[in-house]
Amino acid sequence: MINKKRLVLIGILLSLLAVFYYFFPFNLEHIGYTNKIYAHRVNSKEKLEASLLYFKGVELDLVYDSKKNVLDVNHPPAKSIQLYFEDYLTVLKDKKPRLWLDIKNLNTENSLLVLKKLKADLNKLNYDYTNVLVESTIPEALPIFSREGFNTSYYLPPNIYSKPQTEKDSIIQLIQSKLNKDNKLAVSTNYKDYNFLKDNFPETTKYIWALTPRINLDQLKVRSILKDSTVSILIVRYRSLKGNR
């Protein structure tokens, strides 16, 4: 006969393990590749502080305000909390994590102003530009950043995998034309479009996000993505105890 106290003890232990796994930032499929995994949407000081306990890098969203000449840490349509990048960076102190910057309104008209402001903010901490990725849906705005030593990535159109082949062919031509114009340009997209990239751009550097639930049906796919040497970073969902925006 099974001891009831032992069953209760096992139940408590399993419950504690389940709670630990729920709040632990990495999934089982991440084991062995945590150096490539960064926290997604770290748009507050509180979340940045928490993220740095686990991750070697973070992804954040910026909006350039030309009137104030500031980089606002915010993901529209969320309301701005007037947290500017230069203030956000003060949390880092001696730490210099890799930064994935999704600059929402970067374009060819404001790219030089954004570059100057970005460099000014980073230079206060003697930040190495090679530890910073600048991402945009407008790749024509990115060459001036790569010339300064930043990593750059073309934020691809979403859900390419679900489109008809004729449309995929057009997108392939579009991406290839952008890559031909800038040989330092990488590409970034959702993990569901990874196979499309692997088949059509096998040598191109890739930045991927996989905002999957803790337990999901695509764990093996995410694992295979992490094994790909051309995948430089995988950003994942991370919820800190405070500061989620």
C-alpha positions in Angstrom: 0.0 0.0 0.0 1.4 3.4 -1.0 2.1 5.7 1.9 -0.3 8.7 1.8 2.3 11.0 3.3 4.7 10.1 0.5 2.1 10.8 -2.1 1.4 14.2 -0.6 5.1 14.9 -0.5 5.5 13.9 -4.2 2.5 16.0 -5.1 3.9 19.0 -3.3 7.3 18.5 -5.0 5.8 18.2 -8.4 3.7 21.3 -7.8 6.8 23.3 -6.8 8.7 22.1 -9.9 5.8 23.1 -12.1 5.7 26.6 -10.6 9.5 26.9 -10.9 9.3 25.8 -14.6 6.5 28.3 -15.3 8.5 31.2 -14.0 11.9 30.1 -15.2 12.8 32.1 -18.3 14.0 29.3 -20.4 12.1 26.3 -21.9 13.4 22.8 -22.2 14.2 23.2 -25.9 16.6 26.1 -25.0 19.0 23.9 -23.1 22.5 24.3 -24.5 21.7 27.5 -26.4 20.8 30.0 -23.7 23.6 32.2 -24.9 21.6 32.9 -28.1 18.3 33.5 -26.3 17.3 37.1 -25.3 14.2 38.6 -23.7 11.5 40.1 -25.8 10.0 43.6 -25.4 12.0 44.8 -22.4 10.5 48.3 -22.4 10.9 49.3 -18.8 13.7 49.8 -16.3 12.2 47.2 -14.0 12.0 44.5 -16.7 15.5 45.3 -17.9 16.9 44.8 -14.4 15.1 41.5 -14.1 16.1 40.3 -17.6 19.8 40.9 -16.9 19.6 38.2 -14.2 19.1 35.6 -16.9 19.7 36.9 -20.4 22.8 38.1 -22.2 20.7 40.4 -24.3 17.3 42.1 -24.6 15.0 43.3 -27.4 13.3 46.7 -26.9 11.2 49.0 -29.0 12.1 52.6 -29.8 10.2 55.5 -31.4 12.2 58.6 -32.5 10.7 61.9 -31.4 12.2 64.5 -33.7 10.7 67.4 -31.8 12.4 66.4 -28.6 15.3 64.6 -30.3 14.8 61.6 -28.1 14.5 57.8 -28.5 11.3 56.9 -26.7 11.3 53.3 -25.3 7.8 52.3 -26.3 5.8 50.0 -28.5 2.8 51.8 -30.1 -0.1 51.8 -29.7 0.9 51.6 -26.0 0.9 55.0 -24.4 4.4 56.4 -23.9 5.6 56.6 -20.3 8.3 59.1 -21.3 11.1 56.7 -20.8 13.9 57.7 -23.0 16.7 55.5 -24.2 19.5 57.5 -22.5 17.7 57.1 -19.2 16.9 53.5 -19.8 20.6 52.7 -20.3 21.5 54.0 -16.8 20.2 50.7 -15.4 23.0 48.9 -17.1 25.9 50.4 -15.1 28.8 48.1 -15.6 26.8 45.5 -17.6 26.9 45.7 -21.4 24.3 43.2 -22.8 23.6 42.9 -26.5 20.7 45.1 -27.5 18.2 44.4 -30.2 16.6 47.7 -31.1 13.3 47.6 -33.0 13.1 51.2 -34.1 9.4 51.5 -35.1 9.5 54.7 -37.2 13.0 54.6 -38.7 13.0 55.6 -42.3 15.3 57.2 -44.9 14.3 60.7 -43.9 15.1 60.5 -40.2 17.9 57.8 -40.3 20.8 60.2 -39.9 19.1 62.0 -36.9 18.4 58.6 -35.3 22.0 57.5 -35.9 23.4 60.6 -34.3 21.1 60.4 -31.3 21.7 56.6 -30.9 25.5 57.1 -30.9 25.3 60.0 -28.4 23.3 57.9 -26.0 25.5 54.8 -26.3 28.7 56.8 -26.2 27.9 57.9 -22.6 28.5 54.3 -21.6 31.3 53.6 -24.1 29.0 51.0 -25.7 30.4 48.7 -28.4 28.3 49.2 -31.5 28.9 45.6 -32.5 26.8 44.6 -29.5 23.8 46.5 -30.9 21.3 45.3 -33.6 19.3 48.0 -35.4 16.1 46.6 -37.0 13.7 48.2 -39.4 11.0 47.4 -41.9 12.7 49.8 -44.2 16.2 48.4 -45.1 17.2 51.4 -47.1 17.5 53.3 -43.8 20.1 50.8 -42.4 23.3 51.1 -44.4 24.5 54.2 -42.5 24.2 52.2 -39.2 26.2 49.2 -40.5 28.9 51.5 -41.7 29.3 52.8 -38.2 29.7 49.2 -36.9 26.1 48.4 -35.9 24.5 45.1 -36.8 21.4 45.6 -39.0 18.4 43.6 -39.9 15.5 43.8 -42.3 12.2 43.2 -40.5 10.5 41.0 -43.0 6.8 41.1 -44.0 4.8 38.8 -41.6 3.5 35.3 -42.2 5.3 34.6 -45.5 4.8 30.8 -44.9 1.1 31.1 -45.3 1.1 33.0 -48.7 0.6 31.4 -52.1 3.7 30.4 -54.0 3.4 33.2 -56.5 3.5 35.7 -53.7 6.3 33.9 -52.0 8.3 34.2 -55.3 7.8 37.9 -55.3 8.9 38.2 -51.7 12.0 36.2 -52.4 12.9 38.6 -55.2 12.2 41.6 -52.9 14.4 40.2 -50.1 17.2 39.3 -52.4 17.2 42.8 -54.0 17.6 44.3 -50.5 20.4 41.9 -49.6 22.2 42.6 -52.9 22.3 46.3 -52.1 23.7 45.8 -48.6 25.9 42.8 -48.0 25.9 43.5 -44.2 22.2 43.2 -43.9 20.6 40.4 -42.0 16.9 39.4 -41.8 14.5 39.0 -38.9 11.2 37.3 -38.6 8.8 35.0 -36.7 10.0 31.4 -36.2 7.1 30.2 -38.3 8.9 31.7 -41.4 12.2 30.1 -40.5 11.9 27.2 -43.0 11.2 29.8 -45.7 14.4 31.5 -44.9 16.4 28.3 -44.5 15.3 27.1 -47.9 15.8 30.4 -49.8 18.5 32.3 -47.8 20.5 29.6 -46.1 23.7 31.6 -45.7 22.1 34.9 -44.5 22.3 35.8 -40.8 19.0 35.5 -39.1 17.3 37.0 -36.1 14.2 35.1 -35.0 11.5 35.5 -32.4 9.5 32.6 -30.9 6.9 33.9 -28.6 5.5 30.5 -27.9 3.6 29.3 -24.7 5.6 27.4 -22.1 4.4 24.1 -23.4 3.8 24.1 -27.2 3.7 21.8 -30.2 6.6 23.6 -31.9 9.3 22.9 -29.3 11.3 20.6 -31.6 11.1 23.2 -34.4 12.5 25.9 -32.0 15.2 23.5 -31.0 16.2 23.0 -34.7 16.3 26.8 -35.2 18.7 27.2 -32.3 21.0 24.6 -33.8 21.3 26.7 -37.0 24.6 28.6 -36.9 23.2 31.3 -39.1 20.6 32.1 -36.4 22.4 34.7 -34.3 19.6 35.5 -31.7 16.3 34.0 -30.7 14.0 36.3 -28.6 11.5 34.7 -26.4 8.5 35.8 -24.2 9.6 36.8 -20.7 7.3 38.2 -18.0 9.0 39.8 -15.1 7.3 40.3 -11.7 6.9 44.0 -12.6 7.5 46.4 -15.5 5.8 44.4 -18.3 4.8 46.8 -21.1 
